[in-house]
Amino acid sequence: MADFPDSLPAYGVEFGRRKTLQISVHPDGRVTVKAPLFLDRAAVDRAVEEQREWIRKKLEHFRSIPAPAPRPPLGQGSPVPFLGQLYPLDIREGKRQGAVIEGGALRVTLRKGAEPEAPLQELLNRWYSARAAEEFPLAMKRCLPRCSSFLKEEPPLRIRIMRSRWGSCTGKGVVTLNTLLVKASPACIDYVLLHELCHTVHPNHGRGFYSLLESILPGWKDRRKELRERAKDLLFF
């Protein structure tokens, strides 16, 4: 473990078969580093030092987010976020379980006699996963024209639930989006996707990265602000 002065926390380094160095700042204040085998510890420490200000800002951001208040159990009329809108739950009983947006509400059908809360949460998780599988490829189609100057083909897209980030990009250009991002507005989805697509050129958050992001999405700071302000409502259900 290496210690940061000026109240920045210690960090651990995990070496593995990868091409790029990845620094992650977690909501609980941890800093972790994944590094390729060809780098020695001194080179890793120098790379982390170069990202000192970015790490500090990320830590300050997580400290500024108030802990989410205890949420009431899901039930009839509970607001459910999807693509930046809130839909009240309309819970009904039927022979087949399912969920569909209809009449300005998210109509959920549960089997008669089922314990309501657990099956409801499971059904909503599956519904979000299905919607993300539909919406994120559409977002990729929207975003690719903006990236024509540095992307010649569509990168692989993966979708999974992540608790500490909205998206990621591997050294091989594989983009992963958080399933729960489908709760956010299309503008915010596009911002996260464009952010990750810029990482196919610039793996870190240096000047080159932000210059590229600014050139393809001049209003990215407003979208980032919107996403940060709603993070506690979107990441947790």
N, C-alpha and C positions, 0 to 999 in steps of 0.2 A: 504493500500500500504506500502511496505517495501522498504527502500532505500539501495542500494549498495554503499559502499564507492568506492574510486578510479574510479570514472566516470562510473561505471556500473549503469544501469537505475533502476528505481523502477519497482516492479512487482506486479501484482494482483493475488489473489488465488481464484479459483472456486472449492468449495467442492461439491462432488456428489457421486452417487452410482457406485463406481469403486474400483478395487482392488489395483491399482498401482498409483504412483505419476508420472505425466507427465510434464516436463518442455519444453516449446517451445520458441525459439528465432525467431523473425519474421524479414523479410527484412527491415521493417521500423524502427527497433531498439527496438520494444516492446518485453518484456519478460512476458510470461503468464504461470501460473501454474494451473494444474488440480489435485486435491488431493482427496483421499478417505475420507469418513466421519469419519472413526475411528482415523484419525490423527488430532492432535490439531495444532494450528498455529505455536507454538514453534518447533514442530517436522518438519513441512513443511519448516520453515526457516533454520533449520539445514541441511535438505536435499538439499535445494537450495545452501547453503554455500558450501557443499561438491562438488557441480558442478560448482563452481565459475570459475575455469579456462576454463572449456568447454564452458560456457556461454560467457566468454570474447573472446575466439577464434572465436565463431560463430559470435559475433558482429563485430569483426575485419574483418572477411571474407565478411560479407554483406557490410561493409563500403568500402571494396577494389573493389567491383564490380561497374564499371562505369554505369551510367544510360544509358539504351538503347537509341541509336539515333533514331530519328523519322524514321519510316519505310515507304518506298514508298507503295502506294496501290498495292494490289495483281493484277496481270495482266499476259498477255502472256509472258512466259519466266521467271517468278519469280521463284527463287529457293525454293524448298520445302523440308525440312529435313524429312527423314524416315530411321530408323535403321542405323543411322550414315552416311548416304549418302544424297547428294543433288540431287533432280530431278527437272528439269525445267518444269514449267506448260505448258501444251499444251491444250489450251482452244478451244473447238469446240461447235457448236450448234447442237441440235438433239431433238428428241421427248421425250427421257427419260434421266433424270439427273443421273449421275454416275461418278465414278472415278476409274481408273485402271492404274497401272504402265505398260507401254508398250513402247518398243523401246528406253529405257533409259530416258523416260520422264513420268511425271504423267499426263495422259490424262484425262481431265475433260470435261464432256459434260453437257452443260446448255441448258435449254429450249429456243427456239428461242424467242427473244423479251424480255427476262428477264433482269432486272437491274443486271449488272454483279457482282459487288463487294459483296453485301449482300448475295445473293444465293451462291456465290462461297465460302465465309467464312463458311456458314452453312454446305455446302456440304463437305468441308474439315474437319470440326469438326466431322461430322458423320463418315467420312472415317477414321480419326484417332481413333475414338472410336471403330469402327469395327476391325481395325488392332490390336489395343491393346488387344481386346478380343481374338484374335487369337494368338498373340505373347507372351503374359504374361503367359498363361498356359504352353506354350512350354518352357519358361524360368524356370518355376517351375519344370518341368520334368528334365531340365538340372541341376538344383541346388540341388534338394533333395538328390541325392547320396552323395554329399559333407557333408550333414547334418545328415547322418545316425546314427552318434554317439549320437545325442541328440534329433532327431525327429523320432518318430515311425510311424507317419501318416502324410499325406499331410494336411497342415492347410488350412482353408477357405481363398479364395483370392477374394478381391473386387477391382474394378477399378473405379476411378472417377478423375475428374480434380481438382488439388490442386494448389494454387498459391504460396505457401511458402515452400513446401517440396516435395521430390520425392516419399516418401513412409511413412508408419506408421504401427505400430503393437499394437493391443490392449492387455490388460491384459489377455484376453481369447485366445490370439494367432491368432486373425484374422488379416491377412496382407492386407493392401491396397496399391496399386500402382497408381501413378499419370498417367492418360491417356497420357499426353504429353511426358512421358518417352519413349514412342514408337518412338519418333524422334531420340533418342540416339542410340549408337551402342549396339549390343547384349552384349558385354563385360560390358558396363556400366549398362545395364538393370540387368544383373546377379549380379553385385556388389550391386546395391540397394536392390535387392531381398534377397541376402545373408545377407546383413546388417540387414534387417528387421527380417529374420529368426533367427538371433542371438539374437534378442530382445525377442524371445519366451523363452529364458533361462535367459537373463540379461536385465531387462527392462530399465536400465539406461546406460550411457556411461562410466562406470567404467573400471578398469583394467581387470576384468574378461571378460567384453564384447569384448574389443579390443584383448585380448589374444585368445578368441574363433574365432573372425573374422580372425585374422592372421593365425590361424591354418588351416582354411578351404579355405582361399583366400590370399596367401602370397603377391600377387601384388595389394592388394586393394587400396593402396595409389595412385598408378598410375591411376587407374580407377576413383578414387575420384577426382584427379586433372583434368583429362580430362572432367569430368562432370561439375566441377566448372568453367572451362575455357569456356565452351559452354553454361552455364546456361542461359545467357541473350538471346541467340539465340533460345534456346529450349523451355523455359517457356513462351515466348511471340511470337505471330505470326504476 
